[in-house]
Amino acid sequence: MDRRQFLKAGSVAALSASGASKAAQAETPTSDKALEKFAPNSLKPEFVVDGKTVKPAEGQRFAFSKCYGCFNVCGARVSIDEATDQVVRAWGNPYMLTSNTEPFSMSVPPSEAMFRLAAASQYNQDNAATLCGRGNAVLDAFSNKHRVTQCLKRVGKRGENKWKTISYEQLIKEVTEGGNLFGEGHVDGLKAIHANPNYANPLYPDFGPVKNQLLVSTSTEQANRWDFMHRFTHSAWGTPNVGNKDSYCGHQQAAGWGLGCFDVVDEIALPITDFEHCKFAIFIGTNPGLSGNSLNSGSRRLAKARAERGDFKYVVVDPLLRSLTSETDTENGEWVPIRAGGDTALLFGMLQCIINHKRYRQNYLAAPSQAAADKQGEVNYTNASYLVVKQPGHPLHNRFLTAEAMGLGSAEVKMVRREADGKLVTSDSDQQASLIYQGEAKLADGSKVNVETAFALLKKRVNEHSLEQYAKHSGVPVAKIQELAREFTSHGRQVAIETNTGCNATDGGQCAYAMAMLATMVGAHNAKGGLNHMNGVGFGMMYEIYDGPLYKLNDFAHAEPVGFNAERSGDYEQSEEYKAKLTRGEPPYPANQPWNNTFVQENSGEMLVAHANANPFQFKAWFIWSTNPIYNCSGLKDQVVDSITDPDQLGLIIGIDPYINETNVYADYLVPDLLQYEQWMYSRMWGSEYIGDVACVPVIEPKTVKDAKGNPVCMEQFVIDVSKALGLPGFGDDAFSDAKGRRYGLHLPQDLYVPLFANAAHSGEVLPSPTQEEIQFTSVDRIQGEFAKRLKPEEMGPTLFMLTRGGRYEQLEQRYDGEFLNPAIRMDVQFQVYNEALAQVKDSYSGEYLDGQPVFDVDRFWDGSAVRDRWSETQYPFSFSTFKPQLRNAYSAQLPRLTALGEANFIQMNAEDANKYGLKSGDRAQVLSPKGTHLEGVVQADHSVARGTISVGIGFGHSQFGAQSVTIDGEVIPGQAERAGGINPNPFNVVDPTRKGASLYRDRTFGSTCRHGVPVGIRKV
Ligand code: SF4
């Protein structure tokens, strides 16, 4: 109903209110016809309830699927109009924790599950099983006029957005064979690139052969669709140059948390709050359920905790006041404004208060082994009491003192000081060890070394600065830091601290490491009411579903990628550059470009920077599938755009996507891809704390063009057909085997997905079989034939059962085990107060080892110089931050239900700060970057932003996704102005001037791209 209709209807209703109520009494809406009369614009109800049975509304069918309105991938259920084959409504899948606080047992039949959701069932309506606002808006993406459904080839220059339709077969032929494809000269096809055995750059042989000059930019969030692409890229073609979005999105926080949880540098962790029993939670740089942590499940659990429990409080530490706290009502939830990029200072202040006032969990921290932890009633232990050698020049300097060095055992066993008698003993002792100790240890060879416990080092570390200094750096007053520390240590283990994409200054990794340390101080990991580390852990991650009980899907001769990737992930000291410098007698440090030996991050942005610098080489071909780094990667666009628009520098660009975005607009060819309800997908659910996955099949006919054999064109089909044309392993005939060694081919996407689903259904406890009624009720009968063609009869039942529930999860009888989570949803590891592995990684500029403990420092460039020394407070007095509004994301500009909520974003700042510059809400202003660029938009000045900070939401300011007109086959599809509204802060953001050539601004520990705490200025226009 449009606004005019709405007003008209409203006034009629107001005039005849009393009459209407009588009419309503007289004519109860019991039939579809009557309902249409009362609510002419409403959709049909999902189900008609008759007694205790439900059936879909007339003309509709029901199915389970997944939501991909964001990367959480919540379980979904949908109603499909039979006449139009369109999904007309989407809700949550009640079997999945992401959409239902207490998910139904998989033993509940689907029709019974749906009945329980109906009001008539009088079942607990907490279980309404919903999707969030974004999830409800994605329905409009399917038949959008700007959707790419045909195979397109560019006409004119790259980026002009002029295309012609070609057949899929022509596209495959041209991209594989190459030739003078655009009248601009010869282009190497994929065949020639793959077959070339020469080095990509003879000066850098360690970066591998010419076939490494294929770059594939993707997104791991596509779950097993990403696996499909990875099968091609990594195992069939064999290039190490796979880029994804994590490392310019928030990888450093997950990796930083990993430092506090594992004794390696290449793991991730990202726990969520156990809302149901938590007493006090801190959210750093995000609101609960926002910024990528499930809006659907996180916000529901928060609301329930707030509404039902008077003993739950939470604090949001964020430069920006967002929706889930308020300025005036601070009883349950409080906003603590912080200067953008000041988070680590706050956390160090809290750690200082906690350690200096002995408010940590002493017995937990002093247990050096599992045996000692068991005696204390703890389920995990830490290395807080382990002795670190502090003897410069000694081989064990900054490493743990080992039993081997003491002549008492192996190098794997470390040493501690037994608290009871002060004796140095091995760390497998079941006795409590000293937390604070500094002294000498006599080694087996008679020498002596200085040693100090990890905890004592941490105490020194957090006392390197005063509380006042931490307060100044963070903008959080001393009293508030003390209060937060006190509150955090006043509820036993029932406290939590979490983030997601929240702290992306140059110390984002360190900030997350410090967060993990705070949780360790109170033993909140794996605790009831504490932190749950199973966030988003999929069934497919816990079981080998590619090498499953029925099918061995990876059973083929894999191509092994050779060489470092172009963004230089790995050990610089193993590189040719390092060795050559030593041979020439030159100092090997700094490296020519930054290396990263902490986490192989696969940063699409850094790969493109390497290409722009032609160092180690330029790419010859680029696949852009389901990703948009030019729009999303902070600082990237102007660094690389010339090098990708020039066909002489990059011969072949292929975009695979349902939409033209700001990156694939430069493609030579566009391959249409599927949207969520059209896909095969097996995926983890972000925000689910049970081990579980969604499993879904196409529930509507894909809208993409068909190939000559009648199969819908999509990413998987493209990858299959390119592989077959090139004769790559793992695709075509003889692609994998079953458990008995029989070989199978992979010619269609379902050739892989069907056996994958069968493996998932038969892993762990084999699922039962569904009834025929369940199969029909969930519309699984429509796809049953695809399974019957590929599976053995006895494999059908459990596999279809999984689909009749939309996936599977491991249901727990008991969620808790005493004070802790059930072991099935715990991450039982040794938590790290000192990460020894990190202390063995060298900085590629200075050649110095990194520190094994969190570091608080000012923001620094790659060369170690302070950012503020170059970009002064006087010239750039503000710190910049970006944020993800709750109902927008980078793909949402094409959803009218979301653009209707607001077409533009604002330059958000504190009213006092704005006043100083003569600005008020509604004024136009320019935010000034030291990069020499500016961002012009409308000011929103109030008290919802921390002093000294300017913040801009992302997901606006698009030039593509239908924001501008597109020409296909000479016909212009006009752009839609509402899609272009607002400003995109990413291209404006800074890069690192201490790097050579094109660059990005980097996290100091993980090399991820940063975007927060960046100096900026402002001026009125
Ligand atoms: S949180 Fe994301 S996946 Fe879940 S319902 Fe919302 S948009 Fe869909």
Residues whose N, C-alpha, C, O or C-beta is under 5 A from the ligand:
A	BS01	SF4	C67 Y68 G69 C70 F71 N72 V73 C74 L131 C132 R134 G135 S294 L295 N296
